[in-house]
Amino acid sequence: MREVDAQPATTDLVAHITSTLFGALDEPTLRALETELESVHLAEGEILCRQGEAGDSMYVLVHGRLSVTIQHPDGSRVVVGELGPGDCVGEMALLTGQARAATVQALEDAELVRLSRAGFDRIAERHPQIITEFAHAISPRWRGAQLAGVLANLCGEMDAATFHDLQARLEWRHLAAGETLFREGEPGDAMYIVVAGRLSFVVEDAGGDVLVRGEVGPGEVVGEFALLTGEPRSATVYAIRDTDLVRLSQPVFEDLVRQYPRVMLHLARNIIKHGRQAIRASAPTEVRATTIAVVPTSRSVPLADFALRLVEALTAFGPTLHLSGERFDRCYGKAGAAQTAEDHPTSIAITAWLSERETQYRYIVYETDATWSPWTRRCLRQADRLLFVGEAGTDPAPGEIEVAGPLKAMGLRRELVLLQPEGIERPSGTAEWLAQRHVQAHYHVRLKVQADFQHLARRLTGRAVGLVLSGGGARGMAHVGTIRALEEAGLPIDFVGGTSIGAVIGAGYAMGWNYRELVERVRSFSSTRVLLDRTLPLVSLFASKKLTQVLRTLFREVQIEDLWRPYFCISCNVTQGREVVHREGALWKAVRASVAIPGVFSPILDDGDVLVDGGVINNFPIDVMRDLCGNGIVIGVNASPTRHRHREYRFGPSISGWWVLWRRLNPFTPAPPVPSIVGSLMRVLGVNSLYRERAVRHLADLLIQPSVEGVGILEFDSYPEIIEIGYQAARQALAAWMSGMSMVEGTQGGISS
């Protein structure tokens, strides 16, 4: 801003600004305010402030007229308003120091009163009640500015009269952290637009378990489908953090549709787009965080180092601000401000300052103190997600902040980061940490390993990459070739899941084995002599002792919780008739259940229930991975044939096994063309898998389908050829997919390896 003529304000001007913004101040505060106010005179055409300049003061127009002009990114300028006597310019600058949102110019000679932010701070130090009065006075304008930005995105451009009419019909609501907006099953009589804060929506399944179905933040809508359809609420919605939103009732919605059809059509299109994304994501639980609080589980945790490296990783996905107590004091410009109590009047200004930073940065990492303090409390109230950071190998008991009463009352998503020592082969003891606290996810991170922080950042920002490996017996050796192609393409994998042979290969990859290590392990068991031990077929064709020994040798006593990459595998609980998703416990046992082909290998007992091959119920668990990855990228590899070789069979309504055996042993008679037991079982399983796969394949971003129709279900000896088939299929699919997506960037927001 160019220098303007500034003089001490007269008594009349002091009275004017006091009545306009500060309500009833006591005499000492009025005298302090009088010393800080200046009178400013502008000639016609003179510019008061320019868009983008630092906001270091506020003005109140006493006489004259001012124009307000906004320059769009394309360089075009639009006059968005005109100010007259009594109007304010830059009032938020006193609380936040935010940049000027527009250029303000005098249309005629004008007189204004100026109050600098530095002067306001000097008054507030001696008379903190001035902040409360000021915040109360500008609250309607502040809310209006926030709402204007949200409605512009949802409803498109609208004139000032339309906006003011719409604003007048919306009801403001404030939810404290943990407070419920509405519950599942309640009447859907209104929709809500989030202006600031964050909401989570959960549902209760048939078993009574509460499932997180997603989150919404500023500019997003909740409750829209119940409003449009008249059906009851399909989920319970509550505030993750302090949240401001506006309510649009059904009668008002119907009136607005009649009065402003173009605006409401734009809103309806955004609602439909939001609904399609939710359907495509299959109700994701891995949601994107924007403000993250990192909390130490003990005072010895190197939290500052961790936060610095996390910020560096998040910056790959957008501008990121790191705020510890000391960093906040420096940015805010006042020593000790971080430790301001929430009930102190100046806390309003701090909250406004932080809210403004959320509009300037894509992500904010709040580094709490090592103990419960005003700054720690503020970090938690500002956060969308909590990361508890602990050191592996130390006491897993919850720390001082974790057990604090106020934290327990907050409904935030909580996750655990375990810092692992350098050079460790594999984490251990994770189950003890998880048993001590309720968290939705956990991570293993080494402070000096950049890839670990990139993995963490992808998951926090909703850009995780999941790999799903199907069942298929020996055909699943193609998965090893697929992993080779993924490694050559430099595509990072954050989640691994699979069924049957896909569970075996996926478990090895989750342990950290690369392609060459996987080939070595595959070579060790790719022989029918190693895997198969025939027995009297009362329970199964094979005793499965050899299979069990192979899996125990491969995976030893590793627990799923201790894997570097999050992992799951699928089995079928035939006792209860349901799908089992294994995400914890002994790795070998989970995999053993997932490969227990009914009638071929013996089943596994789990707390008295019988578990068999996951291919019975979900041979290609893309849906499970989509739930974990949310809006991230899901890569599916299907090693089960989409069609089977046609064979001409010749047999009657009954077949004697003895007759078949005799014909096969007799060199003078041809072997009869009849289906085998294993073949029939696998074909039956394949029919269900084929229908299930067709129903969920749309959930995958990339589907790789190796041509394995000519490979037998137990043809493990042909593993080199099968691996090559998978490699070539994956190379071709990846090349087409990545070229079409410009190396994956731009669809899901990009990935960083």
Buried (B, 14 or more C-beta within 10 A) or exposed (E): BEEBEBEEBBEEBBEBBBEBBBBEBEEEBBEBBBEBBBBBBBEEEBBBBBBEEEBBBBBBBBEBBBBBBBBEEEEEEEEEEEBEBEBBBBBBBBBBBBBBBBBBBBBEBBBBBBBBBEBBBBBBEEBBBBBBBBBEBBEEEBBEEBBBBBBEEBBBEBEEEBBEBBBEBBEBBEBEBBEEBBBBEEEBBBBBBBBBBBBBBBBBEEEEEEEBBBBBBBBBBBBBBBBBEEEEBBBBBBBBBBBBBBBBBBEBBEEBBEEBEEBBEBBBEBBEEBBEEBEEBBBBBBBBBBBBBBBBBBEEBEBBEBBBBBBBBBBBBEEBBBBBBEBBBEBBEBEEBBBBEEEBBBBBBBBBBBBBBBEEBBBBBBBBBBEBBBBBBBBBBBBBBBBBBBBBBBEBBBBBBBEBEEBEEBBBBBBBBBBBEEEEEBBBBBBEBBEBBEBBBBBBBBBEBEEBBBBBBBBBBBBBBBBBBBBBBBBBBBBBBBBBBBBEBEBBBBBBBBBBBBBBBBBBBBBEBEBEEBBEBBEEBBEBEBBBBEEEEEEBBBBBEBBBBBBBEBBEEBBBBBBBBBBBBBBBBBBEEEBBBBBBEBBBBBBBBBBBBBBBBBBBEBEEBBBBBBBBBBBBBBBBBBBBBBBBBBBBBBBBBEEBEEEEEEEEEEEEEEEBEEBEEEEEEEEBEBEEEBBEBBEEBBEBBBEBBEEBBEBBBBBBBBBBEEBBBBBBBBBBBBBBBBBBBBBEBBEEBBEEBEEBEEBBBBBBB
